């Protein structure tokens, strides 16, 4: 079961706070910003943040797709007769070609 947007946003906020805490510890110990990648904890926390951002992007695209589908379904009730008439005539044309 996919996670909800609120859950992923909450997890992302927690992961970003953990990453910020790790960065502050690294700064206190005098590590250069380019050397963060050598730290295992920083790499793991950064990977977790990137993973959650990717999941959030996927949730957003799914929500957009579902909203578009809902608007098409809402609009299809008005023009359903026109579409079905077109499909019937198209079926007759292909049947005559055989």
PEGI-V448759 format. One record per backbone hydrogen bond with DSSP energy under -0.5 kcal/mol. CO is the residue of the C=O (numbers start at 1). NH is the residue of the N-H. E is the energy in kcal/mol with one decimal. If there is no record, write none. Layout:
co=CO nh=NH e=E
co=CO nh=NH e=E
This chain:
co=4 nh=8 e=-2.1
co=5 nh=9 e=-2.7
co=6 nh=10 e=-2.1
co=7 nh=11 e=-2.5
co=8 nh=12 e=-2.6
co=9 nh=13 e=-2.2
co=10 nh=14 e=-2.0
co=11 nh=15 e=-2.6
co=12 nh=16 e=-2.7
co=13 nh=17 e=-1.9
co=14 nh=18 e=-2.3
co=15 nh=19 e=-2.4
co=16 nh=20 e=-2.4
co=17 nh=21 e=-2.1
co=18 nh=22 e=-2.1
co=19 nh=23 e=-2.5
co=20 nh=24 e=-2.3
co=21 nh=25 e=-1.9
co=22 nh=26 e=-2.2
co=23 nh=27 e=-2.5
co=24 nh=28 e=-2.2
co=25 nh=29 e=-1.7
co=26 nh=31 e=-2.6
co=27 nh=30 e=-1.3
co=32 nh=35 e=-1.0
co=33 nh=36 e=-1.0
co=34 nh=37 e=-0.5
co=35 nh=38 e=-1.3
co=36 nh=39 e=-1.9
co=39 nh=43 e=-2.2
co=40 nh=44 e=-2.4
co=41 nh=45 e=-2.4
co=42 nh=46 e=-2.8
co=43 nh=47 e=-2.4
co=44 nh=48 e=-2.1
co=45 nh=49 e=-2.0
co=46 nh=50 e=-2.4
co=47 nh=51 e=-2.5
co=48 nh=52 e=-2.3
co=49 nh=53 e=-2.3
co=50 nh=54 e=-2.0
co=51 nh=55 e=-2.2
co=52 nh=56 e=-2.4
co=53 nh=57 e=-2.1
co=54 nh=58 e=-2.1
co=55 nh=59 e=-2.4
co=56 nh=60 e=-2.2
co=57 nh=61 e=-2.3
co=58 nh=62 e=-2.1
co=59 nh=63 e=-2.6
co=60 nh=64 e=-2.4
co=61 nh=65 e=-2.2
co=62 nh=66 e=-2.5
co=63 nh=67 e=-2.3
co=64 nh=68 e=-2.3
co=65 nh=69 e=-2.3
co=66 nh=70 e=-2.3
co=67 nh=71 e=-2.1
co=68 nh=72 e=-2.1
co=69 nh=73 e=-2.5
co=70 nh=74 e=-2.3
co=71 nh=75 e=-2.0
co=72 nh=76 e=-1.7
co=73 nh=77 e=-0.8
co=75 nh=78 e=-0.7
co=75 nh=79 e=-0.9
co=79 nh=83 e=-1.7
co=80 nh=84 e=-2.3
co=81 nh=85 e=-1.8
co=82 nh=86 e=-1.7
co=83 nh=87 e=-1.8
co=84 nh=88 e=-1.9
co=85 nh=89 e=-1.9
co=86 nh=90 e=-1.7
co=87 nh=91 e=-1.8
co=88 nh=92 e=-1.7
co=89 nh=93 e=-1.8
co=90 nh=94 e=-1.8
co=91 nh=95 e=-1.7
co=92 nh=96 e=-1.7
co=93 nh=97 e=-1.0
co=94 nh=98 e=-0.6
co=95 nh=98 e=-0.6
